[in-house]
């Protein structure tokens, strides 16, 4: 109710809340899938990029090492940052790095793309 005796319409926050839940849920699924999906394609990476099977383990490590090393420092930075901008930044960085990884012409480019994905994931996991 307003101070003048009139009645105001209730504010609809259900849609806004569910939109945020769906958005964050989908983003978390994408970020989490980046870490596990690479393990399935390692034999294809070895064959297509002409590297040994043992060298393909770096595809997984190039993602996991930055994620582990930067998770805590990224959290400290995010505490002082605008969360919407951080969210958009991480998803854009993850998307661009995923495209780069998919189109990588050389093994080292794939490793760089996976490292960028790991950094973006560390920032996302705040």
C-alpha positions in Angstrom: 0.0 0.0 0.0 1.1 3.5 -0.6 1.1 6.4 1.8 -1.8 8.1 0.0 -4.3 5.2 0.6 -3.9 3.7 -2.9 -3.0 0.1 -3.5 0.1 -0.8 -5.6 0.5 -4.0 -7.6 2.8 -6.5 -6.0 6.3 -6.7 -7.5 6.8 -9.9 -9.4 10.2 -11.4 -8.5 9.5 -15.0 -9.3 10.5 -14.7 -13.0 13.6 -12.7 -12.0 14.7 -15.3 -9.4 14.0 -18.3 -11.7 15.9 -16.6 -14.6 18.9 -16.2 -12.3 18.7 -19.8 -11.1 18.4 -21.1 -14.7 21.2 -18.8 -15.9 23.6 -19.8 -13.1 22.7 -23.5 -13.4 23.4 -23.6 -17.1 26.6 -21.7 -16.7 27.8 -24.0 -13.9 27.0 -27.0 -16.1 29.0 -25.6 -19.0 32.0 -24.7 -16.7 31.9 -28.1 -15.0 31.7 -30.0 -18.4 34.8 -28.3 -19.6 36.9 -30.1 -17.0 35.5 -33.6 -17.7 34.8 -33.6 -21.5 38.4 -33.3 -22.4 39.2 -36.8 -21.0 36.8 -38.4 -23.6 38.6 -36.8 -26.6 42.2 -37.5 -25.6 42.5 -40.5 -28.1 41.2 -38.3 -30.9 43.6 -35.5 -29.9 46.5 -37.8 -30.0 45.5 -39.1 -33.5 44.6 -35.8 -35.1 47.5 -33.7 -33.7 50.1 -36.5 -34.0 51.1 -36.5 -30.3 51.7 -39.3 -27.9 49.0 -40.6 -25.6 51.1 -39.5 -22.6 51.4 -35.9 -24.1 47.6 -35.6 -24.3 47.4 -35.7 -20.5 48.6 -32.1 -20.7 45.2 -31.2 -22.2 43.7 -32.1 -18.8 46.5 -30.6 -16.8 46.5 -27.3 -18.8 43.0 -26.8 -17.5 43.4 -28.2 -13.9 46.6 -26.4 -13.0 45.4 -22.8 -13.5 42.1 -23.7 -11.9 43.8 -25.0 -8.8 46.4 -22.3 -8.6 44.1 -19.3 -9.1 40.9 -20.3 -7.3 41.8 -18.6 -4.0 43.4 -15.5 -5.5 40.5 -15.1 -7.9 38.1 -15.3 -5.0 39.9 -12.4 -3.2 39.7 -10.3 -6.4 36.0 -11.1 -7.0 35.1 -10.0 -3.5 35.9 -6.5 -4.6 34.5 -6.7 -8.1 31.1 -6.3 -9.7 29.7 -9.8 -9.8 27.7 -9.3 -13.0 30.8 -8.2 -14.9 32.8 -11.1 -13.5 30.1 -13.6 -14.6 29.9 -12.2 -18.1 33.7 -12.0 -18.4 34.2 -15.6 -17.3 31.6 -17.0 -19.7 32.9 -14.9 -22.6 36.4 -16.0 -21.9 35.4 -19.6 -21.5 33.4 -19.5 -24.8 36.2 -17.9 -26.8 38.8 -20.3 -25.3 36.5 -23.2 -26.2 36.2 -22.0 -29.8 40.0 -21.6 -29.9 40.4 -25.1 -28.5 38.0 -26.6 -31.1 39.8 -24.9 -33.9 43.4 -25.3 -32.6 45.7 -25.9 -35.6 48.5 -27.1 -33.3 48.8 -28.9 -30.0 50.4 -25.9 -28.2 47.4 -23.8 -29.2 45.1 -26.3 -27.7 47.1 -26.2 -24.5 47.0 -22.4 -24.4 43.2 -22.5 -24.9 42.8 -25.1 -22.2 44.9 -22.9 -19.8 42.6 -19.9 -20.6 39.6 -22.1 -19.8 41.2 -23.1 -16.5 41.7 -19.4 -15.6 38.2 -18.5 -16.5 36.9 -21.5 -14.5 38.9 -20.4 -11.5 37.3 -17.0 -11.7 33.9 -18.5 -12.2 34.1 -20.8 -9.1 33.7 -17.9 -6.7 
